[in-house]
Amino acid sequence: MKWRDETLREYYSKYEKVNIENHQGWFDVYRLPGDVFAISEPQHFQEVNAYLIIGQDRSLLFDTGMGICDIRAVVRELYQGEVEVVNSHFHFDHIGDNYKFDEVHIFDDPYAKAIAETGLGKEGLGNQLDQDMFLYDYPKGFEPNKFKILPYKTKLITGGHRFDLGNRSLEVIHTPGHTNDSIMLFDGRNKILFTGDTFYLGALYAHFDCKEFGKSNIEEFYKTMNGLLERCPDVKALYCSHNDFIVDPIKIYETAVALKNIMSNYADTAAETKAAHTYLEDGTKLREYGFNGFSIIVKS
């Protein structure tokens, strides 16, 4: 996928766009099946998606985006009732506006708790605030040299926790691999699996080892993906946190096979990672393996 191409990604045309007043020139919102709003940030290289999942009694916001513009204003426009906030994991592009909410549910993990307590300065974001990471220019009023993610209040959760929204229940599934605190949310009523960064169509990162990004574990990643279809055998759709919103669940199986092949040295499609796919690490020490619609980045 070519970055900095001003042509709208083709996959957006599959979905119903929602016109909002509080887009701030930054956010786009789409209405998805299952009473879900996708809140996307297509003007940054991350192309991150947050999800507002509507319930009868309350709603749930899965991630708060990059914090470059105010996602809270978008959420309030879309839904005026009580909103619970949950992080898929603690990486910068999913927690940026956490501090604007009274409380954020996070997985009980030391790296995630440390970032919540201290926040994260721009030096912990690598090249992600460089101008060429933005599709156009910086948004009006955004000052990259002053940007930081502020500390936020948390409530700890573990696997098996359920969020009751009234007419639907979302179950927390612990999915370590990308990070140890990674979770998915399974909506059993609508057969939707909200994947966070454990899967999406794009580059999957399985190599991190630092305080800013935690520790990836390719063996745990494989166990996660290998067990998901058994754990959620009737899942009909993956709602992903980057790039295209809705992906076929067959990708869970494909990713498990890909990870196993990498671990067994059967994968032979590796190349040095692109500069945009590195953060605080030396890209020459990483390898990117390409598969059908996604890739996996590991240590050389």
N, C-alpha and C positions, 0 to 999 in steps of 0.2 A: 504494500500500500504506500503510494507516494505521499510524503508529507509536504505541506505548504502548497498543495494544489487547491485553488479556491473553488473548484467544482465540488458541489455538494456530494458527499458520499452516496453512492447509488442505493445502499441499503436503507437510508432514511426514507426513501419514497415508499417503502412498504408499510409505513406506519402513519397513523393519524396525528398530525401536528396540532398542538393546542396553542392558540394565541394567548399570550399573557402580557400584562402591563409591566411586570417587574423582571423582564428579561435582561435589563441592564446592558443590552448589546452583547451579552455573553452566553446566557443560557438559552437552550431550546428544550421544549417539553413535548412529549409524545404520549398519547393514550394507548395503553397496551391491553390485550385481553386479560381478564381476571381482575379488573378494577385496580389497575396499577398505572401510575404515571412514571415515565422515565424522564429524569432531569439530566440533560447532557451538557457537556462543556466542549463543543467541537472545535473551539478556536485555540486549543492547546494540544501539543503533541500527544499528551496522555489520552485525550478523547475519553475522559472518564464519565461514567454514568452513575448517578444515584437513583434510588427507587423510593417513591412514596406509595406505600401499599395501603389501600383504603379499607377500613373496617367499619362495622356498624356502630361500635362504641368509641373507637379511637383508631388512629392510623399509626403506621410505623415508617420511619425514614431510615433506609439502609444506606449509610454513609452520608457525609456532608460535603464532599467534593474538595476542591483545591483551596478554597478560601480566598480566591482572587476577587470574586464578587460575592454578593450576599445571597446564599441559597435559602436562608431563613425567610426572606421576603417572598421568594417563589413558593415555598411551602405554605406560607400563610395565605397567599392568594388562592392556592389550589384547595386548601382544606382549613377550616376554621376551628376544628375541635382539637382534642388532646392528641399530641403526637409523641410517640416514644422514638428515641433515636438509638440506633445500633450501628456499630462499626464492623465491617467485614474483616478488617485487620487494621494495624496501626500506621500504615504507610502514608506519607504526606499528602498524596492526592485523594485520600479518602477521609481525612480528618480535619481539613482546613478550617471549616466553620463549626467545629465541635464546641468551641468556647462560647458560641452564641446561644447555645441551648443549656437548660438548667442541669441536665444530666445525660450522660451517654453510656449505654451499655457496651462493655468491652469484654473480650475473653480474658480470663484470669491468667496473665502471662507477664513475666518480669519486664520484658522489653516494652510491651504495650503500656504497662503501668508507669514505667520510667518516662516515656514520652508524654503521657497525660500529665504527669507532675511537673515536668520542666518545660514542656513545649519544644519547639524545634526552630532553630535559626536558619537563615538562608544558606549558611555554609553547609548545612546538612542535606541540601537538596541537589547537590552536584550542579549540573548544567541546566537544570529545569527552569531556571528563571532567565536564561539567555534569550535574547530577542528572537533568535531563529527557532525557538520552541513555540512561538506564538504565530498563528496563521496570518494575522495582519500585524498590527502594532500592539503595544501594551494597551489594555483597556483604560479609558479615561479615569484619571485619579489614582491609578495603580503605580506604586513606586517600588520597583523590584529590589532596590538596595535597602529598603526599609522593611521588606516583607519578612514576617516570621509567623509561625503557628503558635498561638498562645496556649498555656495550660488549660485544662478543662476538667470538670468534675465527672467522675465515673461511678458506675455500678457494675460489679463484676458478675459475669455469667460463665457457665461451663456447658459442655455438650449435654443435650437433653432438655435444656431450658425451653419453655414454651412462652410465646407472647400471644396472649389472648386478645384479639381485636373485636370480640363480640360474635361475629358470624364466621370468623376464620381464625385458625390457630397456626402460628409459625414456629416450627421446631428448629432449635439450634443444632447443627451438626458440626462437630469439630473436624476440620479438614487441614491438618498440618502438612507442610511441604514447602509451599511458597514462603510462608512464615509459620512459626509455631502457633500463633494466635489466630490463624485464618479460620473463618467459619463460613458455612452456608446456611441459608434459611430455607426450610422445606415447607411449602404450602400444600398440605395433603389434600385439601378440598379441591384446589384448582390444579393440582399436579404440577406445580411450578417449583423449580429449584433455583434460588437466587445464589449465584456462584461466587460473588466477590472476585478476587483475582486468582482463584484456584483454576478457573478456566474462562477463556474468552478467545475469540479469533484474533490472534496476534502473537506477539512474543511473550512466552511464559517464563518467568524468572525463577530459577531453582539453584541459585549460586550465592545468595547473600550471606555475609558473615561480618556484621558490624552493628554498633549500637543504634544507628539511625534506621536500619532496615531489618535487624534481627538476624536469625540464622535460618537459612533454607536447609532442607534435607531431602535429597532426591529419593532416598529409600522410603521415607514417610510419605512423600508426594505420591509415589507409586502405590503404597498401601491405601492411601486416601482414594485415589481414582479407581483402583481395582475393586474397592469395596462399595463404591457409591451406588452402582446399579442394583446390587443385592440389597443395599440399605433402602433405596428408593426405587423399587422395580417398576412402578407405574408412572414415573415422572414423564411428562409430555413435552416440557420445554425448559431450557436453561435460559435464565435472564441474567445477562453477563454485565460486568462492571466496566468494560471498555469496549469501544468499537460497536459492532452490531449488537442490538439488544437481545434478540431471541435466536437461540441456536438449538439445533437438533441434539437430543441426549446421546446419540451415537458417538458424539465427540468425547464423552467420558471414557468409553471403551477404547477409542482410538488413542487417547492420551495415555491411558494405562499401558497399552501396547508400546507406544513410543518411548515412555519412560523405561520400561523393561528392556527395550532394545538398546537404549543408551547405556544402561547399567551393565548390560551383557556385551557391550562393544559390537553390537550388530548394526547399529545406525552408522551410516557412512556418508551423511549429507552435511557434515559440519563445515562451518566457515567462521572466520573471525567476526565478532559482533560489530554491528554498525555503531558509530559514535553516539547516535541518539539512544542506543540501548544500554549505555553505561551510565553509572551514577557517580559513586565515589571510588570505583575500582578501576584497575588498568584493563582496558578492553582487550588488549593483546593476550591476556591470561584467561579469556573466556572463549567459549565455543558455542555457536548457535546451530542447532540441528533443525532442519526444515521438514515439515510434514504437510498434510493436506489441510490448508487453511490456518495453520498455527506453527509456531516454532518453540523450541525449548532451549534456554540459555543455561549452561552449566560451566563450572570451572574446567579449564584445560586439563 
